[in-house]
Amino acid sequence: LPGGKEGNYEALDLWLRFLFPVLGGLLIGLIFKYYSKGLYVLGVARVMERMSYHQGYLTIRGFFLQFIGAAIAIISGHSVGREGPHVYLGAAASSLFGQFLKLPNNSIRIMVGCGTAAGIAASFNTPLAGVIFALEVVMMEYTIASFIPVIIAAFSATSISNLVLGNDPAFIVAEVHMGSLGEIFLVLLLGFIAGTVSAVFIHLMHRVAVSSKAIPFWWRTTLAGVIIGIIALFVPEIMGIGYDTARQALAGELGIQLLMILVIFKLLATVASVGLGIPGGMIGPALFIGVCLGGFFGGVLKFIFPELSIDIGFYALLGMGAMMGASLQAPLAALTAMMELTYSPQIIMPGMLAIVVANLTASELFRKESLFITMLKASDLDYDANPVTQTLRRIGAASLMCKQFVQLQQYVTFENIDKVLKENPQWLLIETESGENVLMPAVDLVRYLGHDEFTKEQEGQVNTDSLVDLLQIPAERLQAHSIHIQATLEEALEVLDNSPAEALYVERSI
């Protein structure tokens, strides 16, 4: 961009400010029209949906659509972030690698968590926030089995990012501080305001996404470009990621009026871009809106109470964390990101209060779910993350299967029965003439042989080559159904719920 500066859309001519997003939206729409095959929801929301219902399986088509779509969107000045696409690219790369290695599904889920953490860590230079975001938002679990690989992934991604891009924090700010404990009420008030703005943000995003579903996708993305272009004619700071403007807000270099204008129009621009289908992230815009909102709040306080030592950068930083936490419903990730983005550990204590109040305001007072889940439901997708299901997803069926079983045909000789029982099986998996499989306790066969037939054989009255129909002897029998060796216990439960099967057996290939 002009001057060789990142995000310097303000220096573009008026006609370029309008033309860039329009052409970008049109190009994205045409690419998706001909190559997406119905895949329109990407980013963190898609990763969450695939984790919830598809064991974390992502496709190479989605990988390239996300890469190309997000690149075009950011370059052309749409109001989107890079963090959501980074999450998807990391998660998809990890998922595809796990699929290539034919890992169990619970391991592929961990791989997706690793890719998510790597994406956030490399995007922000925030390794700890990457780990927390992956566990809190995508995987919804905190276990040693997931912690260790996710931490290693975040470390690796940050190391490579630092090697290529350097290790400076995303926002270099002067030391910020709270003037006195008397400002805690003001921190609480900012949290409430940020939660309210987040609820408005989520509500508008949902309304636009639902209302525009009937419009062809390429028309939607082009319309998004027109809206962004019109806004950019007057407020070019809303274009692109906007970190340059966010840095100015953190430094207290922007006036109160401009900050309020940026809050309103960045929110509207992001709703237009993401709500109409532009494949970009929502984390960056949430940070931008939060910084400007906090800066505005601090500026107003300083104007009204000049006698107080109000630090505008302090409230701008709090607003950033509060807006991110409430919009994404990820308080711990927001708190960690707020600290790592600015290297400001002193912000943790007041940040806790602001983020929690903002979260509760959006979720409990206004009954709003996170932006990710809102976008999923607006696209007629769903998300389920109850504790029981989460536990079942973490465990591979093969790891808990009973291995004391023997496979038999329906008709078997006494000689074979004798060989089988010497292996002390607990179960007999019987393949019937119709090709179905039945599970029978081995003890029932032993009990049967302990009566007439077994006695006759001992007396030499039965030929050891004669056949026994295992479906005719008195015994308990369960209708069995196969599941793949990669399946989790959640998948096993789904098979039991959705079929007449009473028992499951694990098979290497189906």
Buried (B, 14 or more C-beta within 10 A) or exposed (E): BEEEEEBBBBEBEEEBBBBBBBBBBBBBBBBBEEEBEEBBBBBBBBBBBBBBBEBBBBBEEBBBBBBBBBBBBBEBBBBBBBBBBBBBBBBBBBBBBBBEEEBBBBBBBBBBBBBBBBBBBBBBBBBBBBBBBBBBBBBBBEEEEBBEBBBBBBBBBBBEBBEEEEEEBBBEBEEBBBEEEEBBEBBBBBBBBBBBBBBBBBBBBBEBBBEBEEBEBBBBBBBBBBBBBBBBEEBBBBBBBBBBBBBBBBBBEBEBEBBBBBBBBBBBBBBBBBBBBBBBBBBBBBBBBBBBBBBBBBBBBBEEEEEBEBBBBBBBBBBBBBBBBBBBBBBBBBBBBBBBBBBBEEBEEBBBBBBBBBBBBBBEEBEBBBBBBBBBBBBEBEBEBEEEBBEBBBBBBBEEBEEEBBEBEBBBBBEBBEEBBEEEBEBBBBBBEEEEBBBBBBBBBEBBBEEEBBEEBEEEEBEEEEEBEBBEBEBEBBEBBBBBBBBBBBBBBBBBEEEEBEBBBBBEEE
